[in-house]
Amino acid sequence: MKHLLVLRFSSMGDVAMIIPSIRCLVKSYPELKITVVSKKIYKPFFKEFEQCNFFEIDFKYKHKGFSGLLRLFKELKKLKPTHIADLHSVIRTHILRVLFKINFYRVKKLNKLRKEKKKLFRTKNKVLIPLVPTQYRYAEVFCKLGFNINLTNHQFPLPKALSKSSQEFLSSLDSRKKRIGVAPFASYVGKIYPLDLMQKVISFLQRDHNVFLFGNGKYEIDKLQVWEKAFPNVLGCYNLNSLDLELEIISNLDAMISMDSANGHIAANYNVPVVSLWGLTHPFAGYAPFLSKNENMIVSCNEKYPLIPTSAYGDKLPKNYIDVMRTIDVNEIILAVKKSINN
């Protein structure tokens, strides 16, 4: 039996973007055994696949340092894989690739398009053309290994069944209203829509719809709690304390408003229309939610801020670019959401 080992250690959004390819693999190769190697926290993403196993990595203790990587290699080798897909292409996976190659395993890695990204992110002579989306570059790796999949044949699953815990969580809301998710935070300030403007979006949408807030950590939760207390039709999903339950709620949404962050990718995996907001990053870099419509990817004003995009992660904040996302109009977001939930 062929056994495919898939390496992608982080981050949450990048791991979530694997899902469309896994669905195509499972459909096209029902006898293929798949093992995803990643962090324990991401395991719920793959529970929909019966033939997909999950191997937990532990870079804090068990698999820390070079000796830990050697231990990890030995543990993975015991699983008897036949094909190795490196969807991360970092130092750790480079070492693992070398170890597998010298043991005559078939190994392929992700093309990170470093040259093309350099042209996209540079300050002078910027080449603003769309790169191949990450989801499709993942699929290319599997094709190079001999597993010919085509994401145009991808099929979405039905929304997840709501568990008793999720039903109780939703019991206070009017079930006849549309459900709109809002994930207003991201890893860097240059990717976060100003909270005073987002409050206007939430205030308007919650009049006729149920709004679900997503975030984690004390800072984010403190901000979200203000909105949850202020508006009657707003519910904070940080209370769930479970990625499994969050996936149940997200898969049953009618739309999601997301920054350039993981929640957009998670929602897109369940065919939920995603209205994504872009600041210092740009969908041309290849990190847009799966099958996003152009009109739902709302980008900050490039004429006023010509250095956009500054990087893949949004960590490079040029001088006087702190208000870059204020160029996105509140009404534009609301209109995009309305169109999405009425289609």
Secondary structure as UniProt FT lines:
FT   STRAND          3..7
FT   HELIX           12..16
FT   TURN            17..18
FT   HELIX           19..28
FT   TURN            30..31
FT   STRAND          33..39
FT   HELIX           40..46
FT   TURN            47..48
FT   TURN            50..51
FT   STRAND          52..57
FT   TURN            59..63
FT   HELIX           65..77
FT   TURN            78..79
FT   STRAND          83..86
FT   HELIX           91..101
FT   TURN            102..104
FT   STRAND          106..109
FT   HELIX           114..121
FT   HELIX           134..144
FT   TURN            145..146
FT   HELIX           151..153
FT   HELIX           164..170
FT   TURN            171..172
FT   TURN            175..176
FT   STRAND          179..183
FT   HELIX           189..191
FT   HELIX           195..205
FT   TURN            206..208
FT   STRAND          210..213
FT   HELIX           218..230
FT   TURN            232..233
FT   STRAND          234..236
FT   HELIX           237..239
FT   HELIX           243..251
FT   STRAND          255..258
FT   HELIX           262..268
FT   TURN            269..271
FT   STRAND          274..278
FT   HELIX           283..285
FT   TURN            286..287
FT   TURN            290..291
FT   HELIX           294..296
FT   STRAND          297..299
FT   TURN            302..304
FT   TURN            306..307
FT   TURN            319..320
FT   TURN            322..323
FT   HELIX           324..327
FT   HELIX           330..342
//
